[in-house]
């Protein structure tokens, strides 16, 4: 059974889901592709699951300007292509960015198959672990902020928090 927990971040309410004490998703509650749960989901009277407590600890450190050196236990589900993109996203260091084109080129080198930046963008947009798998660190070829399921104003705020933009 899927458990739900809400976290109040400086950029708005976040929603996390878990099964068997593994995080299955983390989104801004109003972002594109976030699941829709009733307001009373999450049963605030119940004891918080350990994986939720660990995710809250990660988020608290991140939003206080720190670079967390740990990740909560995650259950990453998706197509092989999406997982490959998300794996590359997870390797983008704190305080740095990558382009959709660079990610596509890296996948081409790894697989020997042609990959479009657009396909990468679609996989980035479907990332179920916002912040933990840092899709906000992906920018357009010209360095401009493009697409973010949580909204461009949040993307800008996150990149400012990491010192990437001023």
FENSULQUI-V860809 format. One record per residue. N is the residue number from 1. RES is the residue in one small letter. SS is DSSP state (h for helix, s for strand, l for the rest). OMEGA is omega as a letter, one per 30 degrees, with the letter a starting at -180 (none if undefined). Layout:
BEGIN
n=<N & N>
res=<RES & RES>
ss=<SS & SS>
omega=<OMEGA & OMEGA>
END
This chain:
BEGIN
n=<1 & 2 & 3 & 4 & 5 & 6 & 7 & 8 & 9 & 10 & 11 & 12 & 13 & 14 & 15 & 16 & 17 & 18 & 19 & 20 & 21 & 22 & 23 & 24 & 25 & 26 & 27 & 28 & 29 & 30 & 31 & 32 & 33 & 34 & 35 & 36 & 37 & 38 & 39 & 40 & 41 & 42 & 43 & 44 & 45 & 46 & 47 & 48 & 49 & 50 & 51 & 52 & 53 & 54 & 55 & 56 & 57 & 58 & 59 & 60 & 61 & 62 & 63 & 64 & 65 & 66 & 67 & 68 & 69 & 70 & 71 & 72 & 73 & 74 & 75 & 76 & 77 & 78 & 79 & 80 & 81 & 82 & 83 & 84 & 85 & 86 & 87 & 88 & 89 & 90 & 91 & 92 & 93 & 94 & 95 & 96 & 97 & 98 & 99 & 100 & 101 & 102 & 103 & 104 & 105 & 106 & 107 & 108 & 109 & 110 & 111 & 112 & 113 & 114 & 115 & 116 & 117 & 118 & 119 & 120 & 121 & 122 & 123 & 124 & 125 & 126 & 127 & 128 & 129 & 130 & 131 & 132 & 133 & 134 & 135 & 136 & 137 & 138 & 139 & 140 & 141 & 142 & 143 & 144 & 145 & 146 & 147 & 148 & 149 & 150 & 151 & 152 & 153 & 154 & 155 & 156 & 157 & 158 & 159 & 160 & 161 & 162 & 163 & 164 & 165 & 166>
res=<x & x & x & x & x & x & x & x & x & x & x & x & x & x & x & x & x & x & x & x & x & x & x & x & x & x & x & x & x & x & x & x & x & x & x & x & x & x & x & x & x & x & x & x & x & x & x & x & x & x & x & x & x & x & x & x & x & x & x & x & x & x & x & x & x & x & x & x & x & x & x & x & x & x & x & x & x & x & x & x & x & x & x & x & x & x & x & x & x & x & x & x & x & x & x & x & x & x & x & x & x & x & x & x & x & x & x & x & x & x & x & x & x & x & x & x & x & x & x & x & x & x & x & x & x & x & x & x & x & x & x & x & x & x & x & x & x & x & x & x & x & x & x & x & x & x & x & x & x & x & x & x & x & x & x & x & x & x & x & x & x & x & x & x & x & x>
ss=<l & l & s & s & s & s & s & s & s & l & l & s & s & s & s & s & s & s & s & l & l & s & s & s & s & s & s & s & l & l & l & l & l & l & l & l & l & l & l & l & l & l & l & l & l & l & l & l & l & h & h & h & h & h & h & h & h & h & h & h & h & h & h & l & l & l & l & l & l & l & l & l & l & s & l & l & l & l & l & h & h & h & h & h & h & h & h & h & h & h & l & l & l & l & l & l & l & s & s & h & h & h & h & h & h & h & h & h & h & h & h & l & l & l & l & l & h & h & h & h & h & h & h & h & h & l & l & l & s & l & l & l & l & l & h & h & h & s & s & l & l & l & l & l & l & l & l & l & l & l & l & h & h & h & h & h & h & h & h & h & h & l & l & l & l & l>
omega=<a & l & a & l & l & a & l & l & l & a & l & a & l & a & l & l & l & l & l & l & l & l & l & l & l & a & l & a & a & a & l & l & l & l & a & l & l & a & a & l & l & l & a & l & a & l & a & l & l & l & l & l & l & l & l & l & l & a & l & l & a & a & l & l & l & l & a & a & l & l & l & l & a & l & a & a & l & l & l & l & l & l & l & l & a & l & l & l & a & a & l & a & l & l & l & l & l & l & l & a & l & l & l & l & l & l & l & l & a & a & a & l & l & a & l & l & l & l & l & l & l & l & l & a & a & l & a & a & a & a & a & l & a & l & l & a & l & a & l & a & a & l & a & l & l & l & l & a & l & l & a & l & l & l & l & l & l & l & l & l & a & l & a & l & a & none>
END
